[in-house]
Amino acid sequence: MQLRERQQEIIDEFQFFDSWMDKYQYLIDLGRDLPPLDPSEMVETNLVRGCQSQVWMLTDGSADKVEIRAHSDAAIVSGLIALVVRLYSGASAREIIETEPEFVEALGLSQHLSPTRANGLASMLTRLKSEAAQMLSKTH
């Protein structure tokens, strides 16, 4: 499935909810379903800078297929991580770099997230794109 189709699925799912309280609850539920990280992976080098809550992100794989795993100590942020992982994990590094997270605007997240959560989401996406660029540069 292409990233554009994955984004549309995410957008469509959120359209089922009438209120932001329901959307927040859905985000929390998505975060609960994230596979946990091993405590040994929850170290300083894996922390995402710019997030108020603690977010650990790991990327594995190659430029052809990037796998993303992440965890947060905050419920809503975990849900945001789940969306990022769902969209980008399994994609190529080039697809990650070239695909903007349009779901953020389409869902209204930039208007409804607190500034600290919005900054944290932006930090996660920046780090992911940076790590994808590093993977891609190793292939040339």
Backbone as CSV, one residue per row, in Angstrom:
resi,resn,N_x,N_y,N_z,CA_x,CA_y,CA_z,C_x,C_y,C_z
1,MET,0.848,-1.176,0.000,0.000,0.000,0.000,0.896,1.243,0.000
2,GLN,0.559,2.173,-0.855,1.346,3.388,-0.950,1.059,4.309,0.236
3,LEU,2.014,5.187,0.503,1.869,6.089,1.648,0.649,6.996,1.502
4,ARG,0.337,7.405,0.289,-0.836,8.244,0.068,-2.108,7.506,0.518
5,GLU,-2.183,6.226,0.212,-3.342,5.420,0.612,-3.384,5.225,2.126
6,ARG,-2.218,5.042,2.735,-2.167,4.900,4.198,-2.665,6.183,4.869
7,GLN,-2.216,7.322,4.346,-2.656,8.597,4.925,-4.168,8.747,4.809
8,GLN,-4.710,8.389,3.654,-6.146,8.532,3.455,-6.920,7.633,4.407
9,GLU,-6.410,6.436,4.660,-7.063,5.543,5.630,-7.120,6.187,7.018
10,ILE,-6.023,6.791,7.433,-5.969,7.455,8.738,-6.991,8.592,8.778
11,ILE,-7.013,9.396,7.743,-7.947,10.526,7.676,-9.385,10.014,7.721
12,ASP,-9.674,8.977,6.954,-11.035,8.420,6.918,-11.467,7.895,8.283
13,GLU,-10.559,7.230,8.987,-10.898,6.695,10.312,-11.318,7.796,11.277
14,PHE,-10.607,8.907,11.255,-10.902,9.990,12.189,-12.205,10.710,11.846
15,GLN,-12.661,10.580,10.612,-13.909,11.231,10.229,-15.126,10.554,10.858
16,PHE,-14.957,9.371,11.406,-16.054,8.677,12.088,-16.407,9.345,13.415
17,PHE,-15.478,10.127,13.954,-15.674,10.720,15.280,-16.209,12.141,15.161
18,ASP,-17.230,12.425,15.947,-17.870,13.740,15.901,-17.152,14.775,16.757
19,SER,-16.634,14.354,17.885,-16.046,15.331,18.819,-14.549,15.090,18.972
20,TRP,-13.873,16.151,19.424,-12.443,16.012,19.678,-12.169,15.123,20.878
21,MET,-13.078,15.063,21.799,-12.879,14.143,22.936,-12.820,12.706,22.422
22,ASP,-13.676,12.364,21.473,-13.652,11.022,20.882,-12.360,10.780,20.096
23,LYS,-11.903,11.806,19.396,-10.653,11.674,18.631,-9.461,11.492,19.566
24,TYR,-9.446,12.248,20.666,-8.369,12.080,21.651,-8.397,10.673,22.234
25,GLN,-9.594,10.175,22.539,-9.705,8.820,23.091,-9.196,7.785,22.083
26,TYR,-9.506,7.990,20.815,-9.027,7.087,19.773,-7.496,7.119,19.703
27,LEU,-6.925,8.320,19.786,-5.461,8.434,19.805,-4.872,7.655,20.983
28,ILE,-5.481,7.819,22.147,-5.003,7.106,23.341,-5.086,5.599,23.120
29,ASP,-6.189,5.147,22.540,-6.351,3.715,22.265,-5.295,3.214,21.278
30,LEU,-5.020,3.992,20.250,-3.978,3.606,19.289,-2.626,3.479,19.985
31,GLY,-2.338,4.410,20.871,-1.071,4.382,21.602,-0.933,3.160,22.484
32,ARG,-2.038,2.728,23.056,-1.998,1.530,23.918,-1.634,0.284,23.136
33,ASP,-1.917,0.290,21.837,-1.645,-0.883,21.007,-0.220,-0.934,20.470
34,LEU,0.574,0.111,20.742,1.964,0.089,20.291,2.732,-1.021,20.990
35,PRO,3.555,-1.765,20.251,4.394,-2.748,20.919,5.393,-2.035,21.830
36,PRO,5.624,-2.548,23.013,6.551,-1.876,23.928,7.993,-2.000,23.439
37,LEU,8.799,-1.037,23.839,10.233,-1.132,23.603,10.859,-1.873,24.774
38,ASP,11.967,-2.497,24.518,12.726,-3.118,25.585,13.332,-1.994,26.429
39,PRO,13.369,-2.147,27.747,13.972,-1.098,28.584,15.386,-0.708,28.147
40,SER,16.136,-1.647,27.574,17.491,-1.334,27.113,17.496,-0.385,25.916
41,GLU,16.356,-0.250,25.235,16.251,0.653,24.086,15.811,2.061,24.495
42,MET,15.343,2.178,25.726,14.847,3.460,26.210,15.998,4.227,26.863
43,VAL,16.950,4.592,26.010,18.169,5.258,26.456,18.269,6.649,25.809
44,GLU,19.181,7.428,26.329,19.366,8.817,25.905,19.521,8.967,24.394
45,THR,20.295,8.098,23.760,20.555,8.246,22.324,19.297,8.043,21.485
46,ASN,18.304,7.362,22.014,17.070,7.133,21.273,15.980,8.152,21.595
47,LEU,16.258,9.068,22.530,15.279,10.106,22.870,15.152,11.101,21.726
48,VAL,13.929,11.523,21.470,13.671,12.553,20.458,13.742,13.909,21.146
49,ARG,14.618,14.760,20.685,14.754,16.103,21.242,13.587,16.967,20.781
50,GLY,13.122,17.844,21.650,12.042,18.748,21.286,10.677,18.294,21.756
51,CYS,10.620,17.137,22.374,9.361,16.630,22.910,9.324,16.909,24.409
52,GLN,8.203,17.416,24.877,8.079,17.657,26.315,8.002,16.330,27.065
53,SER,7.209,15.411,26.553,7.176,14.076,27.149,8.389,13.311,26.604
54,GLN,8.654,12.186,27.196,9.773,11.382,26.715,9.299,10.522,25.554
55,VAL,10.035,10.599,24.451,9.752,9.802,23.270,11.054,9.156,22.829
56,TRP,11.019,7.849,22.738,12.166,7.092,22.237,11.791,6.566,20.867
57,MET,12.673,6.771,19.890,12.400,6.321,18.527,13.606,5.573,17.985
58,LEU,13.330,4.440,17.363,14.372,3.640,16.745,13.977,3.354,15.305
59,THR,14.951,3.470,14.405,14.735,3.095,13.018,15.719,1.987,12.683
60,ASP,15.214,0.984,12.016,16.031,-0.155,11.607,15.757,-0.427,10.137
61,GLY,16.559,-1.290,9.575,16.335,-1.688,8.197,17.341,-1.053,7.268
62,SER,16.880,-0.822,6.050,17.749,-0.262,5.015,16.998,0.850,4.298
63,ALA,17.657,1.464,3.343,17.020,2.534,2.575,15.803,2.021,1.808
64,ASP,15.784,0.728,1.522,14.647,0.156,0.783,13.429,-0.091,1.666
65,LYS,13.670,-0.326,2.960,12.560,-0.610,3.867,12.970,-0.204,5.287
66,VAL,12.373,0.868,5.750,12.693,1.414,7.066,11.626,0.953,8.053
67,GLU,12.062,0.360,9.138,11.146,-0.059,10.200,11.285,0.925,11.350
68,ILE,10.156,1.340,11.888,10.144,2.338,12.955,9.472,1.740,14.178
69,ARG,10.116,1.929,15.299,9.524,1.560,16.584,9.714,2.744,17.510
70,ALA,8.708,3.014,18.318,8.816,4.155,19.218,7.880,3.963,20.400
71,HIS,8.153,4.744,21.443,7.356,4.673,22.669,7.409,6.033,23.351
72,SER,6.336,6.359,24.055,6.303,7.589,24.840,5.743,7.293,26.217
73,ASP,6.053,8.186,27.153,5.489,8.064,28.489,4.173,8.835,28.613
74,ALA,3.671,9.386,27.500,2.422,10.146,27.513,1.403,9.485,26.580
75,ALA,0.160,9.403,27.024,-0.871,8.652,26.303,-1.183,9.223,24.920
76,ILE,-1.463,10.508,24.823,-1.820,11.079,23.521,-0.622,11.062,22.584
77,VAL,0.558,11.327,23.118,1.771,11.286,22.294,1.997,9.871,21.760
78,SER,1.696,8.862,22.560,1.803,7.482,22.080,0.883,7.256,20.886
79,GLY,-0.297,7.852,20.934,-1.213,7.754,19.801,-0.668,8.434,18.561
80,LEU,-0.026,9.585,18.745,0.602,10.261,17.610,1.722,9.410,17.031
81,ILE,2.481,8.770,17.908,3.533,7.853,17.460,2.919,6.728,16.637
82,ALA,1.814,6.189,17.111,1.155,5.096,16.387,0.789,5.531,14.966
83,LEU,0.339,6.778,14.801,0.010,7.273,13.463,1.256,7.395,12.599
84,VAL,2.340,7.919,13.163,3.593,8.067,12.423,4.123,6.689,12.013
85,VAL,4.115,5.747,12.943,4.600,4.396,12.654,3.727,3.755,11.573
86,ARG,2.430,3.896,11.710,1.505,3.301,10.737,1.731,3.868,9.339
87,LEU,1.967,5.159,9.259,2.161,5.779,7.953,3.505,5.395,7.340
88,TYR,4.566,5.536,8.097,5.898,5.453,7.507,6.623,4.114,7.653
89,SER,6.313,3.311,8.653,7.067,2.073,8.859,6.855,1.119,7.687
90,GLY,7.951,0.578,7.186,7.898,-0.326,6.049,8.109,0.384,4.722
91,ALA,8.109,1.712,4.737,8.334,2.483,3.519,9.832,2.603,3.257
92,SER,10.161,3.021,2.047,11.567,3.264,1.739,11.980,4.616,2.316
93,ALA,13.269,4.783,2.479,13.780,6.050,2.988,13.368,7.204,2.067
94,ARG,13.413,6.989,0.777,13.021,8.025,-0.173,11.542,8.392,-0.002
95,GLU,10.679,7.396,0.164,9.251,7.669,0.371,9.030,8.475,1.650
96,ILE,9.772,8.134,2.696,9.643,8.861,3.964,10.031,10.323,3.767
97,ILE,11.130,10.552,3.079,11.606,11.918,2.853,10.622,12.705,1.992
98,GLU,10.084,12.066,0.968,9.258,12.773,-0.007,7.787,12.899,0.390
99,THR,7.335,12.142,1.388,5.922,12.160,1.758,5.702,13.018,2.990
100,GLU,5.036,14.128,2.782,4.707,15.008,3.905,3.549,14.412,4.696
101,PRO,3.531,14.623,5.997,2.460,14.074,6.838,1.187,14.928,6.716
102,GLU,0.507,14.786,5.590,-0.684,15.590,5.317,-1.820,15.306,6.299
103,PHE,-1.777,14.133,6.934,-2.831,13.797,7.883,-2.887,14.783,9.048
104,VAL,-1.767,15.414,9.383,-1.725,16.345,10.511,-2.692,17.504,10.269
105,GLU,-2.614,18.110,9.092,-3.528,19.209,8.753,-4.928,18.694,8.484
106,ALA,-5.022,17.586,7.749,-6.334,17.058,7.368,-7.184,16.704,8.590
107,LEU,-6.544,16.232,9.647,-7.274,15.865,10.866,-7.501,17.061,11.787
108,GLY,-6.808,18.152,11.516,-6.920,19.312,12.390,-6.046,19.197,13.623
109,LEU,-5.063,18.316,13.576,-4.202,18.114,14.743,-3.426,19.375,15.089
110,SER,-2.993,20.111,14.074,-2.197,21.305,14.365,-3.009,22.348,15.131
111,GLN,-4.332,22.331,14.973,-5.174,23.274,15.700,-5.609,22.744,17.064
112,HIS,-5.670,21.425,17.217,-6.243,20.849,18.435,-5.226,20.274,19.408
113,LEU,-3.982,20.129,18.969,-2.954,19.665,19.898,-2.396,20.860,20.651
114,SER,-1.981,20.634,21.873,-1.304,21.698,22.608,-0.008,22.018,21.863
115,PRO,0.512,23.230,22.016,1.761,23.582,21.322,2.901,22.613,21.630
116,THR,2.979,22.137,22.857,4.072,21.222,23.194,3.913,19.878,22.474
117,ARG,2.672,19.389,22.349,2.464,18.131,21.614,2.718,18.331,20.128
118,ALA,2.268,19.464,19.591,2.502,19.752,18.173,4.001,19.849,17.892
119,ASN,4.748,20.502,18.781,6.203,20.586,18.620,6.839,19.204,18.711
120,GLY,6.336,18.388,19.617,6.862,17.034,19.759,6.628,16.199,18.508
121,LEU,5.429,16.321,17.933,5.130,15.607,16.693,6.060,16.084,15.582
122,ALA,6.256,17.385,15.484,7.168,17.926,14.477,8.588,17.418,14.699
123,SER,9.009,17.329,15.954,10.351,16.816,16.261,10.498,15.359,15.856
124,MET,9.455,14.558,16.118,9.491,13.140,15.711,9.635,13.028,14.196
125,LEU,8.841,13.806,13.468,8.867,13.742,12.009,10.193,14.232,11.455
126,THR,10.746,15.274,12.048,12.049,15.788,11.615,13.129,14.738,11.821
127,ARG,13.124,14.115,12.986,14.141,13.083,13.255,13.982,11.900,12.308
128,LEU,12.744,11.486,12.074,12.509,10.355,11.173,13.027,10.670,9.768
129,LYS,12.718,11.843,9.260,13.174,12.211,7.924,14.702,12.330,7.878
130,SER,15.306,12.815,8.950,16.757,12.910,9.030,17.399,11.520,9.007
131,GLU,16.846,10.595,9.775,17.398,9.238,9.797,17.184,8.537,8.460
132,ALA,16.059,8.809,7.820,15.821,8.244,6.476,16.837,8.795,5.479
133,ALA,17.144,10.085,5.587,18.144,10.705,4.704,19.521,10.082,4.924
134,GLN,19.846,9.801,6.188,21.134,9.150,6.477,21.190,7.759,5.863
135,MET,20.088,7.012,5.964,20.055,5.670,5.360,20.223,5.761,3.839
136,LEU,19.555,6.736,3.255,19.624,6.908,1.806,21.026,7.303,1.359
137,SER,21.690,8.150,2.133,23.035,8.600,1.765,24.046,7.457,1.811
138,LYS,23.799,6.452,2.617,24.720,5.314,2.723,24.645,4.408,1.481
139,THR,23.595,4.578,0.684,23.443,3.728,-0.505,24.097,4.350,-1.746
140,HIS,24.538,5.606,-1.627,25.135,6.296,-2.784,26.618,6.487,-2.610
